[in-house]
């Protein structure tokens, strides 16, 4: 018996349609007042760059910055915990 996925199937659109939708989301983020200057600069540079190079750079950033941010958050949380004095 085959198990069926509980995830909804993604219907792929024409690449032009998908690209236009992605560009609208990027434009929304770029125009949002809460977007950090760092993210705006990264998105603008990514839009001007070679998509394959950008994809590789995004993966490298994810591998480097996500664990770093997680470790930093754990340190901050640990420092905020009240210490038991026994």
VMD Tcl script that builds the backbone (N, CA, C; Angstrom):
set m [mol new atoms 258]
animate dup $m
set s [atomselect $m all]
$s set {name element resname resid chain x y z} {
  {N N UNK 1 A 0.844 -1.178 0.000}
  {CA C UNK 1 A 0.000 0.000 0.000}
  {C C UNK 1 A 0.888 1.239 0.000}
  {N N UNK 2 A 0.607 2.149 -0.896}
  {CA C UNK 2 A 1.382 3.376 -0.990}
  {C C UNK 2 A 0.842 4.411 -0.016}
  {N N UNK 3 A 1.772 5.092 0.661}
  {CA C UNK 3 A 1.379 6.180 1.548}
  {C C UNK 3 A 1.266 7.452 0.720}
  {N N UNK 4 A 0.232 8.200 0.977}
  {CA C UNK 4 A 0.078 9.465 0.269}
  {C C UNK 4 A 0.569 10.583 1.151}
  {N N UNK 5 A 1.214 11.542 0.528}
  {CA C UNK 5 A 1.734 12.690 1.252}
  {C C UNK 5 A 0.586 13.549 1.757}
  {N N UNK 6 A 0.768 14.117 2.935}
  {CA C UNK 6 A -0.244 15.029 3.471}
  {C C UNK 6 A -0.001 16.457 3.005}
  {N N UNK 7 A 1.154 16.667 2.356}
  {CA C UNK 7 A 1.446 17.998 1.835}
  {C C UNK 7 A 0.662 18.236 0.559}
  {N N UNK 8 A 0.167 19.456 0.365}
  {CA C UNK 8 A -0.546 19.729 -0.886}
  {C C UNK 8 A 0.439 19.705 -2.048}
  {N N UNK 9 A -0.020 19.224 -3.178}
  {CA C UNK 9 A 0.828 19.201 -4.363}
  {C C UNK 9 A 1.008 20.615 -4.875}
  {N N UNK 10 A 2.222 20.927 -5.233}
  {CA C UNK 10 A 2.506 22.251 -5.788}
  {C C UNK 10 A 2.312 22.182 -7.296}
  {N N UNK 11 A 1.520 23.079 -7.800}
  {CA C UNK 11 A 1.295 23.146 -9.232}
  {C C UNK 11 A 2.290 24.154 -9.788}
  {N N UNK 12 A 3.173 23.677 -10.645}
  {CA C UNK 12 A 4.189 24.553 -11.210}
  {C C UNK 12 A 3.576 25.411 -12.291}
  {N N UNK 13 A 3.887 26.697 -12.199}
  {CA C UNK 13 A 3.417 27.637 -13.202}
  {C C UNK 13 A 4.514 27.827 -14.236}
  {N N UNK 14 A 4.190 28.532 -15.251}
  {CA C UNK 14 A 5.196 28.894 -16.245}
  {C C UNK 14 A 6.287 29.686 -15.525}
  {N N UNK 15 A 7.548 29.493 -15.911}
  {CA C UNK 15 A 8.638 30.193 -15.234}
  {C C UNK 15 A 8.463 31.713 -15.211}
  {N N UNK 16 A 7.922 32.272 -16.280}
  {CA C UNK 16 A 7.726 33.729 -16.327}
  {C C UNK 16 A 6.711 34.179 -15.267}
  {N N UNK 17 A 5.661 33.388 -15.093}
  {CA C UNK 17 A 4.630 33.718 -14.102}
  {C C UNK 17 A 5.217 33.604 -12.697}
  {N N UNK 18 A 5.955 32.522 -12.464}
  {CA C UNK 18 A 6.584 32.313 -11.158}
  {C C UNK 18 A 7.594 33.422 -10.843}
  {N N UNK 19 A 8.395 33.785 -11.848}
  {CA C UNK 19 A 9.393 34.834 -11.664}
  {C C UNK 19 A 8.728 36.182 -11.350}
  {N N UNK 20 A 7.640 36.475 -12.027}
  {CA C UNK 20 A 6.919 37.728 -11.777}
  {C C UNK 20 A 6.367 37.761 -10.346}
  {N N UNK 21 A 5.850 36.626 -9.873}
  {CA C UNK 21 A 5.327 36.565 -8.503}
  {C C UNK 21 A 6.447 36.742 -7.483}
  {N N UNK 22 A 7.578 36.117 -7.741}
  {CA C UNK 22 A 8.726 36.255 -6.838}
  {C C UNK 22 A 9.212 37.698 -6.829}
  {N N UNK 23 A 9.295 38.313 -8.001}
  {CA C UNK 23 A 9.744 39.709 -8.076}
  {C C UNK 23 A 8.804 40.639 -7.319}
  {N N UNK 24 A 7.494 40.346 -7.346}
  {CA C UNK 24 A 6.541 41.168 -6.570}
  {C C UNK 24 A 6.796 41.023 -5.074}
  {N N UNK 25 A 7.099 39.798 -4.626}
  {CA C UNK 25 A 7.396 39.591 -3.195}
  {C C UNK 25 A 8.688 40.307 -2.804}
  {N N UNK 26 A 9.690 40.238 -3.655}
  {CA C UNK 26 A 10.951 40.928 -3.368}
  {C C UNK 26 A 10.714 42.436 -3.314}
  {N N UNK 27 A 9.943 42.970 -4.254}
  {CA C UNK 27 A 9.637 44.409 -4.255}
  {C C UNK 27 A 8.909 44.806 -2.974}
  {N N UNK 28 A 7.996 43.954 -2.517}
  {CA C UNK 28 A 7.272 44.253 -1.267}
  {C C UNK 28 A 8.249 44.348 -0.104}
  {N N UNK 29 A 9.175 43.394 -0.023}
  {CA C UNK 29 A 10.164 43.399 1.063}
  {C C UNK 29 A 11.056 44.627 0.953}
  {N N UNK 30 A 11.502 44.960 -0.259}
  {CA C UNK 30 A 12.364 46.128 -0.445}
  {C C UNK 30 A 11.660 47.425 -0.044}
  {N N UNK 31 A 10.360 47.498 -0.259}
  {CA C UNK 31 A 9.606 48.720 0.050}
  {C C UNK 31 A 9.055 48.758 1.472}
  {N N UNK 32 A 9.157 47.664 2.186}
  {CA C UNK 32 A 8.604 47.617 3.540}
  {C C UNK 32 A 9.498 48.433 4.482}
  {N N UNK 33 A 8.900 49.306 5.298}
  {CA C UNK 33 A 9.708 50.151 6.182}
  {C C UNK 33 A 10.457 49.375 7.261}
  {N N UNK 34 A 10.028 48.174 7.560}
  {CA C UNK 34 A 10.692 47.399 8.603}
  {C C UNK 34 A 11.852 46.553 8.109}
  {N N UNK 35 A 12.092 46.559 6.805}
  {CA C UNK 35 A 13.182 45.756 6.254}
  {C C UNK 35 A 14.511 46.410 6.596}
  {N N UNK 36 A 15.432 45.601 7.102}
  {CA C UNK 36 A 16.740 46.132 7.501}
  {C C UNK 36 A 17.540 46.592 6.290}
  {N N UNK 37 A 18.397 47.583 6.493}
  {CA C UNK 37 A 19.267 48.024 5.392}
  {C C UNK 37 A 20.132 46.884 4.849}
  {N N UNK 38 A 20.567 45.981 5.737}
  {CA C UNK 38 A 21.385 44.857 5.301}
  {C C UNK 38 A 20.626 43.967 4.324}
  {N N UNK 39 A 19.368 43.641 4.649}
  {CA C UNK 39 A 18.570 42.788 3.776}
  {C C UNK 39 A 18.264 43.491 2.459}
  {N N UNK 40 A 17.951 44.785 2.521}
  {CA C UNK 40 A 17.694 45.534 1.285}
  {C C UNK 40 A 18.910 45.510 0.378}
  {N N UNK 41 A 20.088 45.750 0.945}
  {CA C UNK 41 A 21.316 45.742 0.145}
  {C C UNK 41 A 21.574 44.357 -0.442}
  {N N UNK 42 A 21.335 43.314 0.358}
  {CA C UNK 42 A 21.544 41.946 -0.123}
  {C C UNK 42 A 20.585 41.615 -1.264}
  {N N UNK 43 A 19.319 41.996 -1.132}
  {CA C UNK 43 A 18.352 41.722 -2.193}
  {C C UNK 43 A 18.683 42.489 -3.462}
  {N N UNK 44 A 19.058 43.751 -3.309}
  {CA C UNK 44 A 19.410 44.549 -4.486}
  {C C UNK 44 A 20.631 43.965 -5.191}
  {N N UNK 45 A 21.631 43.547 -4.423}
  {CA C UNK 45 A 22.814 42.928 -5.019}
  {C C UNK 45 A 22.447 41.601 -5.681}
  {N N UNK 46 A 21.565 40.839 -5.052}
  {CA C UNK 46 A 21.160 39.554 -5.613}
  {C C UNK 46 A 20.417 39.738 -6.936}
  {N N UNK 47 A 19.564 40.752 -7.004}
  {CA C UNK 47 A 18.816 41.002 -8.231}
  {C C UNK 47 A 19.740 41.375 -9.386}
  {N N UNK 48 A 20.867 42.004 -9.064}
  {CA C UNK 48 A 21.814 42.430 -10.097}
  {C C UNK 48 A 22.811 41.330 -10.459}
  {N N UNK 49 A 22.861 40.268 -9.643}
  {CA C UNK 49 A 23.866 39.234 -9.842}
  {C C UNK 49 A 23.386 38.052 -10.656}
  {N N UNK 50 A 24.311 37.174 -10.954}
  {CA C UNK 50 A 24.023 35.921 -11.652}
  {C C UNK 50 A 23.222 35.024 -10.708}
  {N N UNK 51 A 22.055 34.546 -11.131}
  {CA C UNK 51 A 21.202 33.750 -10.237}
  {C C UNK 51 A 21.880 32.513 -9.656}
  {N N UNK 52 A 22.743 31.860 -10.399}
  {CA C UNK 52 A 23.422 30.670 -9.873}
  {C C UNK 52 A 24.445 31.045 -8.803}
  {N N UNK 53 A 25.152 32.130 -9.015}
  {CA C UNK 53 A 26.108 32.594 -8.008}
  {C C UNK 53 A 25.355 33.018 -6.754}
  {N N UNK 54 A 24.246 33.708 -6.938}
  {CA C UNK 54 A 23.427 34.143 -5.803}
  {C C UNK 54 A 22.920 32.944 -5.022}
  {N N UNK 55 A 22.447 31.908 -5.722}
  {CA C UNK 55 A 21.945 30.709 -5.034}
  {C C UNK 55 A 23.052 30.057 -4.216}
  {N N UNK 56 A 24.240 29.982 -4.760}
  {CA C UNK 56 A 25.371 29.416 -4.013}
  {C C UNK 56 A 25.717 30.277 -2.806}
  {N N UNK 57 A 25.703 31.583 -2.983}
  {CA C UNK 57 A 26.001 32.489 -1.865}
  {C C UNK 57 A 24.952 32.387 -0.764}
  {N N UNK 58 A 23.694 32.252 -1.151}
  {CA C UNK 58 A 22.610 32.107 -0.172}
  {C C UNK 58 A 22.816 30.838 0.642}
  {N N UNK 59 A 23.187 29.754 -0.002}
  {CA C UNK 59 A 23.447 28.508 0.721}
  {C C UNK 59 A 24.613 28.673 1.683}
  {N N UNK 60 A 25.667 29.358 1.249}
  {CA C UNK 60 A 26.818 29.572 2.119}
  {C C UNK 60 A 26.417 30.428 3.325}
  {N N UNK 61 A 25.653 31.485 3.089}
  {CA C UNK 61 A 25.180 32.316 4.201}
  {C C UNK 61 A 24.335 31.502 5.175}
  {N N UNK 62 A 23.475 30.644 4.632}
  {CA C UNK 62 A 22.630 29.818 5.495}
  {C C UNK 62 A 23.483 28.892 6.352}
  {N N UNK 63 A 24.481 28.280 5.750}
  {CA C UNK 63 A 25.336 27.348 6.495}
  {C C UNK 63 A 26.192 28.054 7.545}
  {N N UNK 64 A 26.531 29.308 7.292}
  {CA C UNK 64 A 27.377 30.044 8.229}
  {C C UNK 64 A 26.579 30.817 9.270}
  {N N UNK 65 A 25.560 31.517 8.818}
  {CA C UNK 65 A 24.875 32.452 9.720}
  {C C UNK 65 A 23.775 31.824 10.559}
  {N N UNK 66 A 23.094 30.819 10.043}
  {CA C UNK 66 A 22.020 30.198 10.838}
  {C C UNK 66 A 22.570 29.542 12.103}
  {N N UNK 67 A 23.617 28.706 12.020}
  {CA C UNK 67 A 24.163 28.132 13.260}
  {C C UNK 67 A 24.744 29.204 14.191}
  {N N UNK 68 A 25.355 30.232 13.602}
  {CA C UNK 68 A 25.915 31.309 14.427}
  {C C UNK 68 A 24.803 32.037 15.181}
  {N N UNK 69 A 23.729 32.366 14.476}
  {CA C UNK 69 A 22.609 33.058 15.115}
  {C C UNK 69 A 21.957 32.193 16.184}
  {N N UNK 70 A 21.831 30.911 15.915}
  {CA C UNK 70 A 21.246 29.984 16.892}
  {C C UNK 70 A 22.113 29.909 18.144}
  {N N UNK 71 A 23.428 29.778 17.960}
  {CA C UNK 71 A 24.338 29.713 19.104}
  {C C UNK 71 A 24.291 31.011 19.905}
  {N N UNK 72 A 24.239 32.130 19.213}
  {CA C UNK 72 A 24.164 33.424 19.905}
  {C C UNK 72 A 22.863 33.537 20.705}
  {N N UNK 73 A 21.754 33.114 20.114}
  {CA C UNK 73 A 20.465 33.165 20.820}
  {C C UNK 73 A 20.487 32.283 22.057}
  {N N UNK 74 A 21.121 31.124 21.961}
  {CA C UNK 74 A 21.230 30.242 23.124}
  {C C UNK 74 A 22.062 30.886 24.229}
  {N N UNK 75 A 23.146 31.561 23.852}
  {CA C UNK 75 A 23.968 32.253 24.850}
  {C C UNK 75 A 23.187 33.367 25.546}
  {N N UNK 76 A 22.429 34.115 24.768}
  {CA C UNK 76 A 21.632 35.204 25.335}
  {C C UNK 76 A 20.559 34.641 26.273}
  {N N UNK 77 A 19.892 33.571 25.849}
  {CA C UNK 77 A 18.854 32.957 26.685}
  {C C UNK 77 A 19.456 32.397 27.969}
  {N N UNK 78 A 20.620 31.780 27.847}
  {CA C UNK 78 A 21.287 31.216 29.022}
  {C C UNK 78 A 21.684 32.315 30.008}
  {N N UNK 79 A 22.159 33.429 29.490}
  {CA C UNK 79 A 22.565 34.541 30.353}
  {C C UNK 79 A 21.362 35.177 31.051}
  {N N UNK 80 A 20.195 35.093 30.424}
  {CA C UNK 80 A 18.990 35.698 31.009}
  {C C UNK 80 A 18.331 34.817 32.051}
  {N N UNK 81 A 18.670 33.524 32.083}
  {CA C UNK 81 A 18.060 32.613 33.046}
  {C C UNK 81 A 18.553 32.927 34.453}
  {N N UNK 82 A 17.620 32.938 35.411}
  {CA C UNK 82 A 18.065 33.155 36.800}
  {C C UNK 82 A 18.891 31.949 37.264}
  {N N UNK 83 A 19.917 32.226 37.968}
  {CA C UNK 83 A 20.796 31.162 38.461}
  {C C UNK 83 A 20.314 30.701 39.820}
  {N N UNK 84 A 20.335 29.377 40.040}
  {CA C UNK 84 A 20.004 28.808 41.346}
  {C C UNK 84 A 21.220 28.919 42.240}
  {N N UNK 85 A 21.074 29.567 43.356}
  {CA C UNK 85 A 22.197 29.594 44.285}
  {C C UNK 85 A 21.918 28.617 45.395}
  {N N UNK 86 A 22.736 27.608 45.430}
  {CA C UNK 86 A 22.575 26.573 46.457}
  {C C UNK 86 A 23.793 26.509 47.297}
}
mol reanalyze $m
mol bondsrecalc $m
mol representation Tube
mol addrep $m
